[in-house]
Amino acid sequence: MTYCVALKLQEGLVFLSDTRTNAGIDDVSRYRKMFTYEDTGNRAITLMTAGNLSVTQGVITRLDAAIRQSEAGDETVETVLNVPSIFRIAQIVGALMKEVLSIHRDAMEKDGAASGASIVVGGQIAGEAPRLFLVYSAGNFIECGEDSPYYQIGETKYGKPILTRTLTYATPLADGLRACLVSMDSTVRSNLSVGPPFDLSIIHTDALSFATWRRIEEDDETYAALSAQWSRALAESLHNLPNLDRLLR
């Protein structure tokens, strides 16, 4: 399993993913689920994947092959680095999801393997506002709006409460990052199939480049301090809730 979360806030975009894959209790490994593309001053794009690894890997492989083909001189091929909108990238990713599934679905279902997958596509291209899409394995997709300014894919239930209770489109980027990390920490503590290291990317609105792209290791001091302080804050808040002694009598 996996967990990825993306925020679309007024100040910019935040993307956070884990790197754990789990094919059973004795088969746990790491696999990168965040993929970034940048043409500084023109665009910064992040993709995050969840679900059937062969499907999402096939999509990323085809996207990267298109970039190499374009760089080799083929001006007809569309890539994440030359299309005019994030919407078009979502369309391309959706089409590739359908293509890969059409090739492998029967064999996967025959073997009893789940073929479902999803990919978050987000970023900003010069001439348009930051945008965030969620692409499904059927090839269809939806766009993130201001009312619920985030998407989750993978093991979503444990990290959702902090997001729904704290986030609005106007939430400062720094607070959004804290919410993402707490959301990830809550998921890691509740599900063994999600784990570090984590990949983080941040794009400030209209910067058209990555402010941050880094890997957060398990022993990262900032993440450890945030996790510990959040646990203490929850315990203190629980203790400070309204007195319910009358219900114990």
N, C-alpha and C positions, 0 to 999 in steps of 0.2 A: 504494500500500500504506500501511500505518499500523502503529503499535505503541502499545498501551495495556496498562498493568499496574495491578492493584489488589491491595491487601493487606488481610486481615482479621486484626488482631492483638489481643491482650488489651487493649492500651491504646487501640485505635481503628482507624480505616480510613485508608488512603492510596490516592490515585488519581493516576495520571500518564499523560498522553497526548501524542503529538506532534500536529502540525497539517499535515503534508505529504500532498498527494494527488498521484498520479503516473499519468498516462494515456499515458505514453511519455516518452522521453528529452527531447523538446522541449515537453512539456506538464506542467510541475511547478508546483503552486500550493499555497496554504494553505487549509485548511478546518477549522473548529473541530470537534472530536470529543468534547469533554467538555461536559456540560450539567448544571447544578446547580439544585436547588430547595430553598428554605429557608423554614421558618416557625419562627423562633427560639423555643426553649423547647418546641417540639412535634415538629419533624422537620428533618433535613438529608439530602438525597438527591443522589446523583451517578449519572449515566448516561454511559457511554463507548461509542462506536460504531466498528465496523470492517466492511469489506466493501463491497458495492455501495452507493454513495453515494445513489442515488435511493431505495433501500429504506430505509436508516437515516434519511435526511432526511424521508421520508414519515412514518415513525413519530414522529419528534420533532415534526414539524408538527402531527400529530394530537393528541399529548399537550398541546402548547401551546394548541391550539384548544379542547380540553376545559377547560383552566384558565380561558380567557377566557369560555367559556360558563357555567362555574360562577360566576365573579365577576360575570357579568351577571344572576345571580339564579336560574339553573337548579339547583335543589337535588338533582336526580335524577342528574346526571352524575358519574361517578367520575373523579377526577384524582389525580395523584401527591401533591397537597397535602391530600386529604381522606380517602383510603382508610386503613384501620386497620393495615395491615402492609406491609412490604417485599415479602412473598410475593405479596400482591395486586397490587402494582405490577408484579412480574415476570409475573404472569398477564396483566395488561393489555398490557404490552409484547409478550409472546408472541402474543397475539391480534391485535395491530396488525401484527406482522411477517407473520403468515399472511394478513391482509387485503390488505396492500400487495402481497405476492408474488402473490396470486391475481389481482390486477388486471393486473400487469405482467410476470409470468413468461414467458408465451408470446412476447410481443414481444421481451423481452430475449434469450431463447434463440434466437429467429429471427435476431436480429442478432449472435449469438455472444457476448453479454455474460454474464459470470458473475453469477448472481443471489444467491450466498451472502452472508450478513451475520450479524453477531453483536453483541450489546449486553450490556455489563456493567451491572448494576443493584445499587447498594449504598447503605447509609446506616443511619440509626436513626430510629425513630418512638417517641414516648413510650409506655411500657408494654411495650416489647419490647427485646431485646438488638440490637446492631448485626448486620446480615445482609448477605450478598453473594451475588448470583446471576449466572449466565451464561446468557443467553437466545440460542437458536439461531434461524435463519431459519424453521425448521419450526414454531416457536412453543413447542417444549419447552424446558425449562431445568433447571439443576442448581444446588444450593446449596453454597457453599464451607464446608468443615469445618475442624477444627483440625489435622488431619494434614498437609494441604497448604494453608497459609493464604494462597493467592494465586490470581489468575486472570490470564491473558494473552490478548489477542486481536490479530489482525493478524500481523505478522512476528515470531513468538515465539521462534524457535530461538536467535538470537544472545544474547538477554538472559536466557535460562532458567538457565544454569549458576550464576550468582551467586545466584539465588533459591533453587535447590534445595540449594545447599551451605551457605547461611547462615541461612535463615529457619526459625523455629518460631513457633508461636502466641504464645509467651512473649517473643519478640524485642521489645526496647524500640522504641517508635515512631520515635525518632530514628535507630536503626540500620536500621529498615525503610525509612525515607525515603532513607538513603544507598544501600541496596541497590536501591531503585527507580531512583534517578538513575544508578547505575553500570550497571544493566541497560539503561536507555535509552541511555546513552553507548556501551555495547558494540554496541547495535543500530545506532545512527547511524553508527558507524565501519565497520560491515560491510555496510550496505545503503543505497544512495542514495535509495531510495524512502521512507525515514524521516528526518525532520529537524525542527529547531527552527523556531519557538518551541514550548515545551512548556507544557501546562496542568497545574497541580497543585492538588489539593484534599485537605484533611486534616480528619477528624472525630474528636475525642476521644470515647471511650466515655462515654455519658450526658450529654454536653454539649448535644446536640440543636441544634447550630449548627456552622458551619464555623470551625475554628481558623485555617485558611488557605485562601484561594482566590487564586491569582496566576498570571500568565504569566511563564515563564522565557525570556527572549530569548537569542539566540545569543551575545551578548556579556556575559551575566550573569557577574559576577566569581566568585560562589560556585560556580556550575556549572563554570566554566573551571578553577578551582583544584581542585575535586574530580576532574575528568577528568584533569588533569595528575598529581595525586598518585596516583591509581589506576594510571596507566600506570607511574609510577616504582615503585610497590609491587609490581606484577606482575613488572617486570624484576628487582628485587632478590630477590623470592621465587624466581624461576627460577634465579638465580645461587646461591641458598642451598640448593637442593634437594640430596639426597644425591649424593656424588661418583660419577660413572659413567665415570671414565677407563679402568677396566679393560675396558669394553665397546668402547673405541675402538682397542684394540690388536689 
